[in-house]
Amino acid sequence: MSALERIGDLLRAAHLDSALTSPEAIRSIVSERRRATGIASDDAYADLAARSSAEFGKLREQIAVPETWLFRYPSAFETLRAQFMRQARRPVRALSVACATGAEPFSIAATALAAGVHPDDIQILAIDPNPDALERARTGDLGRMAARGEIPSWAQMYVTVLPNNVRVAPEARACVELREGSAPAALLGLERGSFDAVFCRNLAIYLSDAGRRAIGEQLAALLHPDGILYLGHAERPALFGLEDGFESVQGGQPGAFAFARRTVAATTQKPPEPFHSDRWTDRDRAPFAQSSATRPTTTVALKPLSANAPAPAQIPAPVPSIAPTESKMLQSARAAADAGNLRQAADIAERIHSTGDRSLALMELLGSVHLGLGDSTRAESAWRQVVYLDPQNVEALLHLAILADRRGDAALAQRYRARAAKGTS
Ligand SMILES: C[S@@+](CC[C@H](N)C(=O)[O-])C[C@H]1O[C@@H](n2cnc3c(N)ncnc32)[C@H](O)[C@@H]1O
């Protein structure tokens, strides 16, 4: 087996999509890493990647970029705030899978604090396989690109935006446990049914179908029966093999990509397995470990899902986040995408496009929706337009890199990644 084939096998064993680990794509990222490490041959590099998890992490980072920012998709955090405000159960627990440099779990923490939850009652577990990204998160200095767009007014006291840096307040950081690990394996030991909010955003795009399904199974098992699953733009539960069990949160905001379990009456799916009521223990007792008979019980009653249970996640009307100038049609395209009706969203967005609208908001929506539908050609054309309108748009550049990889143009993919990396430093 050649060195590049060995490296391809390593990357696929980490659940990366085979389209992103083609021989051309691997040749390009390996030559990048050989330049950085000064290693003379592909064989020697393959040996290093196999024995050093740190180097393997750097290789994986060339594909699954730790790109993130605070309050990414602000509607999700409005929905989360409403969720935390109405939830009486304490503590509140959230999971951020693929947390990168921490902007997502820190945003969750700031949201919980802003919702009035006592800091001792906030438990957020954040998981990512990239040790460098986690190290950055631990410093709380997230870099200047960690704030893009507005920080919600209710969260501003937890974020300091400096000219060349964005800093997260220690009280928000203290609510988050950062853990190195790779899903699905890193999720296996966690307590089932114990997370009120599960975030898994902008990871699916990098993964194989089998990897996404294996992760989806864990996410569904970890989510509390009343919990909410938060996904990335135009990502749907079906991507994770959860097509039958979840529906868009009722009363949630457009653009939140928030999903709750379907009510039992509306689905033929079995309710989740019962879980133990000993899950709300104090945080000193390894709060994220699997439940064990030795952990003390509390008196908190946990309602199982039943046919008479109220619909999960009825969120009170949240603060609108859509710009007032955004057309009604664009709003309805977003709402359709948010509800997982990507075909309908694409049809509405294409109708708007045919009227001559080339706005950034529309092109971003078209890019996400066509990507979600698997229409690479239309997605690529929309993301190109986004980059034309906004040359430093990191999200668009990374999507274009993935799409170039998928059609085997590794050199172009590398150029897009290099451009995106300039924008994130
Ligand atoms: C684009 S970032 C997503 C950041 C954040 N969730 C967001 O939406 O802003 C993708 C992250 O996925 C992480 N990743 C890659 N494979 C993973 C896996 N199997 N399990 C968990 N995280 C993974 C990468 O290290 C990278 O930090």
The ligand as an SDF file (V2000), in Angstrom:
LIG
                    3D

 27 29  0  0  0  0  0  0  0  0999 V2000
  -16.2500   24.0850   11.0400 C   0  0  0  0  0  0  0  0  0  0  0  0
  -15.7960   23.5800   12.6650 S   0  0  0  0  0  0  0  0  0  0  0  0
  -17.3440   23.6670   13.4710 C   0  0  0  0  0  0  0  0  0  0  0  0
  -17.3320   24.6520   14.6230 C   0  0  0  0  0  0  0  0  0  0  0  0
  -18.6540   24.9700   15.2960 C   0  0  0  0  0  0  0  0  0  0  0  0
  -19.4530   23.8000   15.5540 N   0  0  0  0  0  0  0  0  0  0  0  0
  -19.4600   25.9730   14.5030 C   0  0  0  0  0  0  0  0  0  0  0  0
  -20.4150   25.6070   13.8230 O   0  0  0  0  0  0  0  0  0  0  0  0
  -19.1080   27.1590   14.5430 O   0  0  0  0  0  0  0  0  0  0  0  0
  -15.5330   21.8520   12.4070 C   0  0  0  0  0  0  0  0  0  0  0  0
  -14.8590   21.1790   13.5960 C   0  0  0  0  0  0  0  0  0  0  0  0
  -15.1330   19.7740   13.5350 O   0  0  0  0  0  0  0  0  0  0  0  0
  -14.1000   19.1330   14.2420 C   0  0  0  0  0  0  0  0  0  0  0  0
  -14.1880   17.6860   13.9620 N   0  0  0  0  0  0  0  0  0  0  0  0
  -13.7460   16.9990   12.8960 C   0  0  0  0  0  0  0  0  0  0  0  0
  -14.0320   15.6990   13.0280 N   0  0  0  0  0  0  0  0  0  0  0  0
  -14.6980   15.5590   14.2050 C   0  0  0  0  0  0  0  0  0  0  0  0
  -15.2680   14.4630   14.9060 C   0  0  0  0  0  0  0  0  0  0  0  0
  -15.2390   13.2190   14.3970 N   0  0  0  0  0  0  0  0  0  0  0  0
  -15.8370   14.6920   16.1000 N   0  0  0  0  0  0  0  0  0  0  0  0
  -15.9140   15.9410   16.6200 C   0  0  0  0  0  0  0  0  0  0  0  0
  -15.3940   17.0120   15.9920 N   0  0  0  0  0  0  0  0  0  0  0  0
  -14.8030   16.8330   14.8130 C   0  0  0  0  0  0  0  0  0  0  0  0
  -12.8600   19.8110   13.7030 C   0  0  0  0  0  0  0  0  0  0  0  0
  -11.7390   19.6090   14.5280 O   0  0  0  0  0  0  0  0  0  0  0  0
  -13.3200   21.2830   13.6370 C   0  0  0  0  0  0  0  0  0  0  0  0
  -12.9180   21.9750   14.7740 O   0  0  0  0  0  0  0  0  0  0  0  0
  1  2  1  0
  2  3  1  0
  2 10  1  0
  3  4  1  0
  4  5  1  0
  5  6  1  0
  5  7  1  0
  7  8  2  0
  7  9  1  0
 10 11  1  0
 11 12  1  0
 11 26  1  0
 12 13  1  0
 13 14  1  0
 13 24  1  0
 14 15  1  0
 14 23  1  0
 15 16  2  0
 16 17  1  0
 17 18  1  0
 17 23  2  0
 18 19  1  0
 18 20  2  0
 20 21  1  0
 21 22  2  0
 22 23  1  0
 24 25  1  0
 24 26  1  0
 26 27  1  0
M  CHG  2   2   1   9  -1
M  END
$$$$
